[in-house]
Amino acid sequence: MRSVAVVIQPGFAPFEFGLACEAFGLDRTDEGIPNFDFRIVAPDPGVVPSNIGFSVNVELGLDAAADADIVILAPIPREQWGSVDPRVLEVVRAAHARGAWLLSVCSGAFVIAAAGVLDGQRATTHWRYADVMARMYPSIDVDPDVLYVQSGRIITSAGTAAGLDACLHLLRQELGAELTNRIARRMVVAPQRDGGQAQFIASPLPVAPSMSLAPVTEWMLQNLDAELSVDQLASRAHMSPRTFARRFKADLGATPAAWLARQRLLHAQRLLEETDLGLDRIAAECGFGSAAVLRQNFARTLGLTPTAYRARFSCADDVPAAPREAVPA
Protein backbone atom coordinates (compact mmCIF):
# COMPACT_ATOMS: atom_id res chain seq x y z
CA MET A 1 0.00 0.00 0.00
CA ARG A 2 1.71 3.15 -1.22
CA SER A 3 -0.83 5.64 -2.57
CA VAL A 4 -4.05 7.05 -1.13
CA ALA A 5 -6.58 9.21 -2.97
CA VAL A 6 -9.38 11.03 -1.15
CA VAL A 7 -12.31 12.06 -3.35
CA ILE A 8 -14.12 15.21 -2.28
CA GLN A 9 -17.11 16.82 -3.96
CA PRO A 10 -19.00 20.10 -3.43
CA GLY A 11 -20.67 20.12 -0.02
CA PHE A 12 -18.11 17.78 1.55
CA ALA A 13 -17.95 17.46 5.36
CA PRO A 14 -14.65 18.94 6.65
CA PHE A 15 -14.33 16.81 9.79
CA GLU A 16 -14.69 13.48 8.01
CA PHE A 17 -12.41 14.68 5.22
CA GLY A 18 -9.87 15.71 7.86
CA LEU A 19 -9.90 12.22 9.37
CA ALA A 20 -8.55 10.76 6.15
CA CYS A 21 -5.91 13.49 5.95
CA GLU A 22 -4.83 12.81 9.55
CA ALA A 23 -4.70 9.04 9.14
CA PHE A 24 -2.92 8.86 5.79
CA GLY A 25 -1.61 12.31 4.86
CA LEU A 26 1.00 13.07 7.53
CA ASP A 27 4.67 12.23 7.23
CA ARG A 28 5.51 9.90 10.14
CA THR A 29 8.70 8.39 8.74
CA ASP A 30 10.57 9.68 11.80
CA GLU A 31 8.65 7.05 13.77
CA GLY A 32 9.37 4.25 11.33
CA ILE A 33 5.97 4.49 9.64
CA PRO A 34 5.89 4.36 5.83
CA ASN A 35 4.95 7.58 4.11
CA PHE A 36 1.98 7.43 1.71
CA ASP A 37 1.66 9.16 -1.62
CA PHE A 38 -1.38 11.12 -0.47
CA ARG A 39 -3.63 12.83 -3.01
CA ILE A 40 -6.78 14.92 -2.72
CA VAL A 41 -8.84 14.73 -5.90
CA ALA A 42 -12.09 16.20 -7.17
CA PRO A 43 -14.24 15.76 -10.29
CA ASP A 44 -13.57 19.41 -11.17
CA PRO A 45 -10.23 20.64 -9.80
CA GLY A 46 -10.20 24.09 -8.30
CA VAL A 47 -12.27 25.59 -5.51
CA VAL A 48 -14.48 22.98 -3.81
CA PRO A 49 -16.95 24.34 -1.20
CA SER A 50 -17.52 22.52 2.10
CA ASN A 51 -20.87 22.25 3.84
CA ILE A 52 -20.03 24.82 6.52
CA GLY A 53 -19.03 27.95 4.64
CA PHE A 54 -15.44 27.59 3.49
CA SER A 55 -13.74 26.06 0.49
CA VAL A 56 -10.53 24.22 -0.33
CA ASN A 57 -8.49 24.47 -3.50
CA VAL A 58 -7.99 21.02 -5.02
CA GLU A 59 -5.28 20.77 -7.64
CA LEU A 60 -5.81 17.20 -8.83
CA GLY A 61 -8.59 15.69 -10.91
CA LEU A 62 -10.00 12.18 -10.71
CA ASP A 63 -7.32 10.83 -13.04
CA ALA A 64 -4.91 11.09 -10.09
CA ALA A 65 -6.88 8.31 -8.39
CA ALA A 66 -6.47 5.91 -11.31
CA ASP A 67 -3.60 3.98 -9.72
CA ALA A 68 -4.30 4.60 -6.03
CA ASP A 69 -4.04 1.64 -3.68
CA ILE A 70 -6.74 3.16 -1.47
CA VAL A 71 -9.63 5.33 -2.61
CA ILE A 72 -11.48 7.13 0.18
CA LEU A 73 -14.93 8.61 -0.36
CA ALA A 74 -15.69 11.63 1.81
CA PRO A 75 -19.35 12.29 2.73
CA ILE A 76 -21.61 13.95 0.19
CA PRO A 77 -24.74 16.09 0.79
CA ARG A 78 -28.12 14.41 0.94
CA GLU A 79 -29.27 16.00 -2.31
CA GLN A 80 -26.48 14.15 -4.14
CA TRP A 81 -27.32 10.67 -2.85
CA GLY A 82 -29.61 9.84 -5.76
CA SER A 83 -27.47 11.50 -8.43
CA VAL A 84 -23.81 10.77 -7.73
CA ASP A 85 -21.43 12.24 -10.28
CA PRO A 86 -20.95 9.46 -12.88
CA ARG A 87 -17.25 10.33 -13.13
CA VAL A 88 -16.82 9.48 -9.45
CA LEU A 89 -18.75 6.24 -9.92
CA GLU A 90 -16.29 5.22 -12.64
CA VAL A 91 -13.39 5.87 -10.27
CA VAL A 92 -15.02 3.60 -7.66
CA ARG A 93 -15.72 0.83 -10.16
CA ALA A 94 -12.21 0.99 -11.58
CA ALA A 95 -10.66 0.86 -8.10
CA HIS A 96 -12.77 -2.14 -7.20
CA ALA A 97 -11.91 -3.90 -10.46
CA ARG A 98 -8.16 -3.54 -9.91
CA GLY A 99 -8.37 -4.74 -6.30
CA ALA A 100 -7.72 -1.42 -4.57
CA TRP A 101 -9.15 -0.66 -1.15
CA LEU A 102 -12.36 1.39 -1.05
CA LEU A 103 -13.21 3.19 2.18
CA SER A 104 -16.15 5.48 2.87
CA VAL A 105 -16.90 7.73 5.80
CA CYS A 106 -20.53 8.39 6.79
CA SER A 107 -22.63 9.20 3.69
CA GLY A 108 -19.68 8.43 1.43
CA ALA A 109 -21.17 4.92 1.53
CA PHE A 110 -23.90 6.16 -0.83
CA VAL A 111 -21.22 6.74 -3.47
CA ILE A 112 -19.90 3.19 -3.21
CA ALA A 113 -23.47 1.84 -3.19
CA ALA A 114 -24.38 3.82 -6.30
CA ALA A 115 -21.40 2.30 -8.12
CA GLY A 116 -22.96 -1.15 -7.69
CA VAL A 117 -19.93 -2.78 -6.09
CA LEU A 118 -21.72 -3.41 -2.77
CA ASP A 119 -24.63 -5.40 -4.19
CA GLY A 120 -25.19 -8.56 -2.16
CA GLN A 121 -22.82 -7.43 0.58
CA ARG A 122 -23.03 -5.94 4.05
CA ALA A 123 -22.37 -2.24 4.65
CA THR A 124 -23.08 0.60 7.05
CA THR A 125 -23.42 4.36 7.19
CA HIS A 126 -24.53 6.86 9.83
CA TRP A 127 -27.47 5.40 11.74
CA ARG A 128 -29.66 8.39 10.79
CA TYR A 129 -29.27 7.54 7.09
CA ALA A 130 -29.21 3.74 7.22
CA ASP A 131 -32.92 3.32 6.51
CA VAL A 132 -32.65 5.60 3.47
CA MET A 133 -29.71 3.61 2.15
CA ALA A 134 -31.58 0.34 2.72
CA ARG A 135 -34.58 1.62 0.75
CA MET A 136 -32.46 2.99 -2.08
CA TYR A 137 -30.31 -0.13 -2.34
CA PRO A 138 -32.35 -3.18 -1.23
CA SER A 139 -29.67 -5.55 -2.52
CA ILE A 140 -27.26 -4.26 0.16
CA ASP A 141 -27.46 -5.59 3.72
CA VAL A 142 -27.30 -2.26 5.60
CA ASP A 143 -26.38 -2.60 9.28
CA PRO A 144 -27.17 0.59 11.26
CA ASP A 145 -25.78 -0.73 14.55
CA VAL A 146 -22.04 -0.95 13.90
CA LEU A 147 -19.10 1.45 13.59
CA TYR A 148 -17.77 0.02 10.34
CA VAL A 149 -18.08 -3.02 8.10
CA GLN A 150 -15.49 -4.69 5.91
CA SER A 151 -16.72 -6.65 2.90
CA GLY A 152 -13.70 -7.91 1.01
CA ARG A 153 -11.63 -4.82 0.22
CA ILE A 154 -14.52 -2.40 0.81
CA ILE A 155 -14.86 -0.70 4.19
CA THR A 156 -17.90 1.44 4.98
CA SER A 157 -18.15 3.37 8.22
CA ALA A 158 -20.61 5.33 10.29
CA GLY A 159 -20.43 9.03 11.06
CA THR A 160 -17.59 11.23 12.33
CA ALA A 161 -15.14 9.40 14.63
CA ALA A 162 -16.19 5.97 13.32
CA GLY A 163 -14.40 6.94 10.12
CA LEU A 164 -11.16 7.16 12.06
CA ASP A 165 -11.81 3.70 13.51
CA ALA A 166 -12.24 2.42 9.96
CA CYS A 167 -8.98 4.07 8.84
CA LEU A 168 -7.11 2.47 11.75
CA HIS A 169 -8.73 -0.88 10.94
CA LEU A 170 -7.39 -0.66 7.39
CA LEU A 171 -3.96 0.50 8.55
CA ARG A 172 -3.77 -2.40 11.00
CA GLN A 173 -4.25 -4.84 8.14
CA GLU A 174 -1.59 -3.18 6.00
CA LEU A 175 0.98 -2.10 8.62
CA GLY A 176 0.33 -4.41 11.57
CA ALA A 177 -0.69 -3.69 15.15
CA GLU A 178 2.46 -1.97 16.44
CA LEU A 179 2.84 0.63 13.68
CA THR A 180 -0.89 1.34 13.77
CA ASN A 181 -0.67 1.79 17.54
CA ARG A 182 2.11 4.32 16.99
CA ILE A 183 -0.15 6.27 14.64
CA ALA A 184 -3.01 6.12 17.15
CA ARG A 185 -0.79 7.24 20.03
CA ARG A 186 0.37 10.23 18.00
CA MET A 187 -3.26 11.14 17.34
CA VAL A 188 -4.07 10.52 21.05
CA VAL A 189 -6.87 8.07 20.27
CA ALA A 190 -7.57 4.45 21.17
CA PRO A 191 -5.65 2.13 18.80
CA GLN A 192 -8.84 0.58 17.51
CA ARG A 193 -12.50 0.15 18.35
CA ASP A 194 -13.95 -3.04 16.98
CA GLY A 195 -16.28 -2.53 14.04
CA GLY A 196 -19.06 -4.48 15.71
CA GLN A 197 -19.43 -1.95 18.51
CA ALA A 198 -22.71 -0.08 18.57
CA GLN A 199 -22.76 3.33 16.90
CA PHE A 200 -23.94 4.87 20.14
CA ILE A 201 -23.56 3.70 23.73
CA ALA A 202 -26.46 4.00 26.15
CA SER A 203 -24.30 5.18 29.06
CA PRO A 204 -21.07 6.68 27.72
CA LEU A 205 -20.08 7.81 31.22
CA PRO A 206 -20.92 6.12 34.54
CA VAL A 207 -23.30 7.99 36.81
CA ALA A 208 -20.67 7.97 39.55
CA PRO A 209 -17.00 6.90 39.66
CA SER A 210 -17.89 4.06 41.99
CA MET A 211 -20.05 2.58 39.21
CA SER A 212 -17.21 2.48 36.67
CA LEU A 213 -16.32 -0.91 35.21
CA ALA A 214 -12.70 0.19 34.71
CA PRO A 215 -11.35 -1.87 37.65
CA VAL A 216 -12.98 -4.99 36.22
CA THR A 217 -11.79 -4.43 32.65
CA GLU A 218 -8.28 -3.69 33.92
CA TRP A 219 -8.33 -6.96 35.87
CA MET A 220 -9.53 -8.76 32.74
CA LEU A 221 -6.58 -7.39 30.79
CA GLN A 222 -4.18 -8.63 33.44
CA ASN A 223 -5.73 -12.10 33.36
CA LEU A 224 -6.27 -12.79 29.68
CA ASP A 225 -4.80 -16.26 30.13
CA ALA A 226 -7.49 -17.29 32.62
CA GLU A 227 -11.01 -18.61 32.15
CA LEU A 228 -13.17 -15.56 32.78
CA SER A 229 -16.87 -16.21 33.18
CA VAL A 230 -19.61 -13.61 33.46
CA ASP A 231 -20.40 -14.95 36.93
CA GLN A 232 -16.80 -14.40 38.03
CA LEU A 233 -16.63 -10.92 36.52
CA ALA A 234 -19.99 -9.96 37.97
CA SER A 235 -18.82 -11.03 41.41
CA ARG A 236 -15.78 -8.74 41.13
CA ALA A 237 -18.08 -5.90 40.10
CA HIS A 238 -20.44 -6.68 43.00
CA MET A 239 -23.36 -7.14 40.63
CA SER A 240 -25.62 -9.95 39.58
CA PRO A 241 -24.54 -11.64 36.32
CA ARG A 242 -27.57 -10.25 34.50
CA THR A 243 -27.00 -6.70 35.72
CA PHE A 244 -23.29 -6.90 34.97
CA ALA A 245 -23.85 -8.12 31.40
CA ARG A 246 -26.40 -5.37 30.78
CA ARG A 247 -24.15 -2.66 32.28
CA PHE A 248 -21.11 -3.88 30.35
CA LYS A 249 -22.95 -3.72 27.02
CA ALA A 250 -24.41 -0.31 27.86
CA ASP A 251 -21.07 1.19 28.96
CA LEU A 252 -18.69 -0.45 26.45
CA GLY A 253 -20.91 -1.21 23.49
CA ALA A 254 -20.12 -4.94 23.44
CA THR A 255 -20.81 -8.05 25.47
CA PRO A 256 -18.15 -9.14 27.99
CA ALA A 257 -17.31 -12.13 25.78
CA ALA A 258 -16.90 -10.03 22.63
CA TRP A 259 -14.79 -7.41 24.42
CA LEU A 260 -12.59 -10.10 25.97
CA ALA A 261 -12.13 -11.92 22.65
CA ARG A 262 -11.02 -8.69 21.00
CA GLN A 263 -8.47 -7.94 23.74
CA ARG A 264 -7.08 -11.48 23.49
CA LEU A 265 -6.68 -11.19 19.75
CA LEU A 266 -4.95 -7.81 20.03
CA HIS A 267 -2.54 -9.19 22.62
CA ALA A 268 -1.80 -12.16 20.36
CA GLN A 269 -1.07 -9.77 17.49
CA ARG A 270 1.40 -7.85 19.64
CA LEU A 271 3.14 -11.03 20.77
CA LEU A 272 3.45 -12.27 17.19
CA GLU A 273 4.93 -8.96 16.11
CA GLU A 274 7.23 -8.35 19.05
CA THR A 275 8.40 -11.79 20.25
CA ASP A 276 9.52 -15.15 18.90
CA LEU A 277 7.25 -17.14 21.21
CA GLY A 278 5.73 -20.30 19.76
CA LEU A 279 2.04 -20.44 18.87
CA ASP A 280 1.17 -22.74 21.78
CA ARG A 281 2.78 -20.33 24.25
CA ILE A 282 1.04 -17.32 22.70
CA ALA A 283 -2.29 -19.14 22.71
CA ALA A 284 -1.85 -19.94 26.41
CA GLU A 285 -0.84 -16.39 27.37
CA CYS A 286 -3.79 -14.90 25.51
CA GLY A 287 -6.41 -17.31 26.82
CA PHE A 288 -7.09 -19.17 23.57
CA GLY A 289 -6.05 -22.48 25.10
CA SER A 290 -4.44 -24.01 22.04
CA ALA A 291 -2.72 -23.03 18.82
CA ALA A 292 -5.69 -24.45 16.89
CA VAL A 293 -8.14 -22.08 18.59
CA LEU A 294 -5.71 -19.20 18.02
CA ARG A 295 -5.60 -20.04 14.31
CA GLN A 296 -9.39 -20.16 14.13
CA ASN A 297 -9.71 -16.69 15.67
CA PHE A 298 -7.07 -15.22 13.36
CA ALA A 299 -8.65 -16.74 10.27
CA ARG A 300 -12.14 -15.58 11.22
CA THR A 301 -11.18 -12.02 12.19
CA LEU A 302 -8.08 -11.16 10.17
CA GLY A 303 -8.19 -13.59 7.27
CA LEU A 304 -4.61 -14.70 8.03
CA THR A 305 -2.96 -17.52 9.93
CA PRO A 306 -0.84 -16.48 12.93
CA THR A 307 2.27 -17.64 11.06
CA ALA A 308 1.40 -15.53 8.03
CA TYR A 309 0.66 -12.56 10.27
CA ARG A 310 4.06 -12.89 11.97
CA ALA A 311 5.87 -13.19 8.64
CA ARG A 312 4.18 -10.04 7.42
CA PHE A 313 4.40 -7.83 10.50
CA SER A 314 7.17 -9.15 12.74
CA CYS A 315 9.27 -6.38 14.28
CA ALA A 316 10.75 -8.37 17.17
CA ASP A 317 14.28 -7.16 16.46
CA ASP A 318 13.58 -3.42 16.80
CA VAL A 319 10.42 -2.89 18.82
CA PRO A 320 10.33 -3.30 22.62
CA ALA A 321 7.48 -5.28 24.10
CA ALA A 322 4.45 -3.07 24.68
CA PRO A 323 2.26 -3.21 27.77
CA ARG A 324 -1.25 -4.47 27.43
CA GLU A 325 -3.51 -1.61 26.44
CA ALA A 326 -7.27 -1.74 26.54
CA VAL A 327 -9.15 -0.96 23.38
CA PRO A 328 -12.82 -0.01 23.65
CA ALA A 329 -14.85 -2.76 22.08
N, C-alpha and C positions, 0 to 999 in steps of 0.2 A: 504494500500500500504506500504509494508515493504522492499522489495528487488528489486534491479535494476541490470540488467546485460547488459553490453555494448559489442556487438560483433564487434571485429576488425579483419581484414584480411590483408594479405600482400598488400602494396600499399595504406593503409588507409591515410586519410587526417587529419593531426594533429589538425588543428584548430577546425574542426567540432567534432572530437573526444573529444577535450578539453572542448567544450561546455557542453557535457553530464557530464563530470567529474565535471565541475564547478556547474552545476545545481543540481546534485544528489549526488556527491561524498564527499562534504565537511561536516564536523561536525558543525552544527549550533545549537546544543541543548542549548547553552548558551543564545540564543535568543528565546527559546521556540519552536523551529522548530524540528520536529521529525527527528531522524537520520536514514538514509537508510542503509540497508545491500547492499553495493555497490560492484559490481564484474566486472572485466574486463576479458572477455573470448575470446578464439581464437580456431579455428578448430584444430590447432597444437600448443599446448603451447610451450613457448620458445621465441626466438627472432623473432619479427614480424617487418619487415621494413616498414617505412612510405613512402610517395611519394616524400619526399624532403630531403632524404639523411641521416636520422637517424632512429634508431630502438628502440623499447621498448621490455622489457622482460615480457611476460605474463605468469603467473603461472597457470592459470585455463583453463581447457578445456571446451567444450560446455556443458558437463554434469552439470556444475555449473549454467547453465541458465535454467535447467529443472523445477525449482519451482519459478522462478522469477516472480514478479508481473508486472514488466515492462521489456521488451526486446527492446533495442535500437540498431538500425543498422547504424553503421558509413558508410560513403561513400566508395565505391569500385572503382577501376580503370575501365576505359572504356572497356578495353579488357576482363574484367570479366563479363560484363553485360549479355552476351549471354550464359555464362557457370558458373553460380553461384555454389559454392561448395554445393553439395547435402546434406552434413551434416548440413550446415547452414539453408538450406531450411527446413529440418526436425525440427530444433529448432523453426523456424518461424511458421510452421504449428501446432506444438504442443502447442506453446504459444497461438495461436489464438483459438485452440480447447478448452483450459482450461479457456479461458476468460481473459487472461492477456492483458495488454496494449502492443501494438506494435508501436514504433515510429522510423521513419527514418529521417535522415538529408541528404539533397541533393541527390546524386546518390544512397544512401542507399535504396531509394524507389524501385530501380530495384530489390533488393533482395526480398522485400515483394511482388512485382509484380510477380517475378519468382516462388514464392511459391504458387501462385494461389488464395491467400486469398483476393485479391482486385478485382477479376473479378466481373463486374457489378456495381462497385462502383467508386466514384470520388476520385482522388488523384492528387498530384502535385510533382514536382521535380524542379531543377534549370531550368530556362526558356531556357537555351541553349540546354538542353537535353530533353525537353518536347516532341518535335516532334519525337525524336527517341523512347522514351518510348511509345508514342501513336501508332507508327508503329509496334513496337514489341509486344504490348499488346492491340490490338484493342478493347477488351472487357472492358478495363478500360477507364473511362472518365477522361482524363488527362487535368488539368487546368493549363496553364502556367502563369496565371496572378495573382496568389495569393501567400501569404507567407506560408500558411500551410492549410491543409484540414484534418478535422476529419470525418471519416466514421466509425461509431460505436466505437470500441475501437482501431482503427487504425488511427494513425496520421502520415501523410507524409508532409515533409516541403521542402522549396526551399533551396538555397545555403546559406552557412556561417551563418550570424546573424539570418536569419529566423529560423534556427534550435533552437536558444535560445528562440525565440518567441514561438515555438512549445512546448519546455520544460516548459516554464512558463504557457502556456495554460493548459498543463496536470496537473501541480502542482496546478493551481488555482482550478481545478475540484476536486482534492484530498485533498487539504489543506485549500481551501477557499481563499478569496481575501486578507485578512490582512496578513496572514503568507506568502503568495506568494509575496506580496508587500515588506515584510521584506527581503526576499531573493533577490528581484530585487534591493532594496536600497543598500544592501551590495555589490552587483555586479556593482552598479552605472549604472543601465540601466533603461529604462522605464518599469513599471510594466507589461505591455502587449501591443503589437500591435495586432490589430484584424487580423485574418487570411485572411479576404477578401481584405486587402490592396494590392495594386499592388506591384509586386516584385521590380520594380524600379519606382522612382518618377521623373517626367519630370524636375522639378525645385527644387532640394533638398535644396537649399539656395536661398533666395530672392536676386534680383539684388542689391537692396539697402535696408538699415534698414527701410526706410520709407515705403517700399512696403510689409513689413512683415505683416502677418495676425495674429500675436500673440496677439495684443490688442483685436481683435475681438473674437478669441477663448477663451481668458481669460474672456471676458465679457459673452460669452456663458456659461462658467463653473459657473459663479456667478449667472446665471439666468436660471438654468436648469428647474425651476418650471414654466417658462413663455412660451407662444406660440412664437416660434422663426421662422419666415418665412425667406426665401431667400431674399425677397425684403427688409425686416427690417435689415438683416445682411449686405446686400450689401450697404445699405444707411450708416451704421456705418463705412464701409470700404471705403466709397466714390467711389463706383464703380457701374456700371450697374449690375442688377441681373445676366445677362448672363456672363459678364466678371468675376464677383465674383465667380460664380459656377465653371467656367473653372479654375480660379486661385486656388481656394480651392482644387479642385481635383488634379491639377498639383503639388501643394505644399505639400499636406497632404495625397495624395493617396486614398482619399475617398470623396464621395459627402458630402455636409454639413449635409444632413439628416442622412446619415449613421454614420458620426462622432458623431453627437449629440446623436443619439440613443445609441451608444456604451458608451458615457460618462454618460448618464442617467442610463444605466444598471449597470455600475460600481459603481455609487454613491448609487444605490439601494442595491447592494451587501454589500457595506460598512455599510449602515444603518441597514441592517438585521443582520450583524455580531456584530455591536458595540452598538446598541441601542435596546430598547424594544418598539419602536414606532409601532403602528398598521399599517396594510397594506394600508389602505386608506390614512393615513398621509404620509407614505413613497411614495406612488404613487403621491400624490400632490407635495411633495418636489422635486421629481425627474422629474416632467413634464409628467408623464404617465396619469394623469387625474383621473384614477379610479383603484381600486384594480384588477378589471377584466383585464384591459389592461396590468397592471403590470404582472399578471399571464401569460398572453399570451406571453409577451416578454421573461419571464423566461423559459417557456416551449419550445419556439422556439429556444432560444439560448443556454440554459444550460441543458435542459432536466429535470428540476426540478421545482416544485412549489416554490414560495417564502417561504412558511411555512416549506417545506422540507429542503430548503437551510438553513434557520435559525436554524433548529434543528440540522443540520449537522455541521455548522460552527460558531455558535454563540460564541462570546468571549466577550460579553458585560460586564462581571464582572471584566475582567482583562486588557482590552485594551482601552486606551483613544481614544476618537473620533479623526479621522484623517481628515486633511483638504482636500478639493477637489484637486485632482491632475490630470492634463491632461495626457491622454495616446494617443500617435499618433495612428490615425486610421489604 
